[in-house]
Amino acid sequence: MSNDNLLKEFKVLLVEDEQNIAKLLKEAIGDYFFSFTLAKDGEEAIEKVKNVKPDIIITDIMMPKLDGLEMTKKIKEEIDEDIPVIVLSAFSEKERLLNAIDIGITKYFIKPFDPEEVLEYLKNLVTKLDKKRVFKLSNTIYYDKNKNNLFKDNKIVNLTKREKNFLFLLIKNHPNIVEVDKIKDTLWEGENSSDERLRTFIKRFRAKTSKNLIKNISGQGYLVSPQNI
């Protein structure tokens, strides 16, 4: 698959409060991707990360409510520590950016930047990401991280949004155990959820997929267990 075709498999989130810059970048490179979502500040971006599950984030630093570096730190600590984050930085912010490089910035571009230069970098980045996107669970079952879909015998398993979120959570934390309370908070945010409700949910999930796909560690939680399938 060529790099241009490969871009169509990936979702990008652009976080930029300056509408003219956001519009410029979306018009220049947005059509190359599966989706190119905009957020105007760090708080909105965190919600978009949860809902859209982008593969790559491009962000400004100086923004209202929550700046790009604080937003990156929060996303990497609470949602996805491995997501690549590319920063668009004013020259005056360069020192601040370099001081914060330990939060896991993948790349930065100093404004004014050339959209074509950003696109070329993204083409190289998706080639590396593509090698990591398929999580093989068995000889017949695999999970495509880009599409957030589970495949069995090369056919999509028809999962609900909640079931997809559950699988995404376990695979993201593999090979570690995910605590019961964390699973409940992720699946039924703001709702009361009993252990029985979770057990019923997992029983249905196993019936759709494989009885050995999800392993229960008594008194601790659950983990996705591909080696046992």
N, C-alpha and C positions, 0 to 999 in steps of 0.2 A: 504494500500500500504506500502511495506517495505521501510526502509530508502534507501537501494541500488536502488530500483526501482524509488523512489521519486527523487533521484539525477538526473535521466535521464530527468526530467522535467525542469531542471535549467541550465542557461547559466552563465559561469564564464569568467571573463576577468583577465588575469594575466599580470601585468605590471612589467617588470624586464629587466634591461639592460644587466645583466650577462647571456649570452646565455646558459652556462652550467647549471645554476640553473633553468632557464626557461624550458629547455629541460628535466631536471631531474623531475621537478614537473609535467609537462605535461605527461610524460611517466608513472609516478607513479600513477597519479589520474585522468588524463584528460578523459579517456574513460568512467568514471563513469557518466559523465555529458552529457546533450543534446549538448552543445558545450563548448569548452575550448579555448578561443581566446588569442593570445599573442600580447602584445604591448611592444616596447623597451624603451619608455620614456613617460613622462606625457602628452606631446602634442599629440602624436599618440593615447594615451589612451583616451583622450577626444573625438577625432573623432570616435574611436571604440565604446565608450559609446553611442554616438548619433546614430550610424548605427546599431550596434549589439543589443543594449539595454540589457546588461547583468543584471542578478539578483544579482550577487555578484562580488566584485572587490577584488583581492589580489594584493598588491603592495609593491615594495621595497621603501625605503625612498630616498637614494642617487641615482639620475639619471640625465643624461644630459637634458638640455632644461627646464624641469619643474620637480621639485622633487615630491616625493609621497605625502607629506603633503600639499604642495601648490596645487597639482592636486586634492586631495581630497576636499580641501576647495572650489575650483572652481566648481567641479562637484556637490557638495552639494548645493552650492549657486545658480548655473545657470541651472542645469539639473534635478537632483533628490536628494532631501535632505534626503530621507529615505534609499538610497541604502547602504547595509552593506559593509564596507571596512575593510579588514584584512591586517595588515601591517607585512611585513617580515623585521626585523630590526637587524642590527649589534649591538652587546652589547654596543659598544661605543656610539651608537645613543639613548640609552635607556632614558637618561635624557631629551633629546630633544623631544622624542616621548611623554613622560609623561607630559612635558610642553605644548604639543599641543593636548592633549587628548580632549579638548573642541571642536575640529573641528568635532568630531563625529566618531572617530575610534571605530570599533566594537570589535576588538581583535588584539593582536599582538603576533608574534612568534619570538623569538630571534634565529638568525643564529648561528651555523648550527641547522636546525630543522629537525624533523622526518616527512616525507610526510604522514605517517600513522596517526600521531597525528593531522595534518592539516585536513586530510580526516574525522577523527572522529568528529572534531569540525564542519566541514561542514555538516555532517549528522544531527547533532543536530540543526544546524542553519536552514537547509531547512525544517525541521519539523515545526519550528516556522513560517517561511516565507510562507509555503504552506497554512496555515490557513488564510493568508491575500491576497492570490493571486486572488481569485474570487471576482469580484465586481458586485454584483447583481443590475441590473437596473430595473427589473420587474419580474413578475412570469415566464415570457417566455424569457427574454433577460438577458444575463450576459456577462461580459468581463473577459477573462483569462489574467491576467497581465503577466504571464510567457511566454505564446505563442503570446501575443499581438494580440489575436483574439477575435472577437465578435461572440457570439452564440445566435441564435433565434430559439426557439423550438428545442433545442439541435442540430441544424445544423449551421455550420460556415456561417456567412454572408460574401460574397465575396467582401471585401474592397480592394481598391487600397492602395499602400504604403502611399500616401498622406492622404488618409482617416484614415488609422491606426494611423498615426502621430497626426492627429487632435484629434481623440478620446483619444489617450494616453495623450495628453496635457491637455484636459479637465478633464479627470478622475484623473490625477496626482494633479490637482489644486482644485478638488472638496472638499468642496462645494463653493469655491470662483469663482468669475467671472474672465474670461480670457479676457484681453483687445484685441480689434480688431487688433491693431498694432502688438502685440505679436503673435497672430495667423498668421497674414500675414508673419511675419518674419520667423516663424517656417515652414510654408507650402511652401512659395516661396522665400527661402533665396537667396538674391542677385538679385531677379527679381522685376520688377514693378508690383504691384498688387492693383487693385482698390477695392472699397467697393462692387461694382457690381459683380466682379469676386468672392469675398468671399461669397456673398449672393447666387449666382448661385451654388457654390460648396456645400454650406450647404443645399440648396434645394434638390440637388441630393442625399446628404448623408441621409437626412430625408426620402426620397423616398425609399431608400434601407433598412432603419432601422425602425424608428418610427417617426411620425410627431411631437411627444412630447418629443423625446429624448434630443434634444438640445434646450435650452431656450435662447431667445434673450432679453438682458436687454438694453433697448433703450439708446443710447448714451454712453454706457459703454463697452459692449462686450457680450460674450456668456458663458453659463455654462451647464454642463451636469446635467440633472434634473430628476434623477430616481424616485423621489416621485410623479412626475406628469405623469408617463407613465401609 
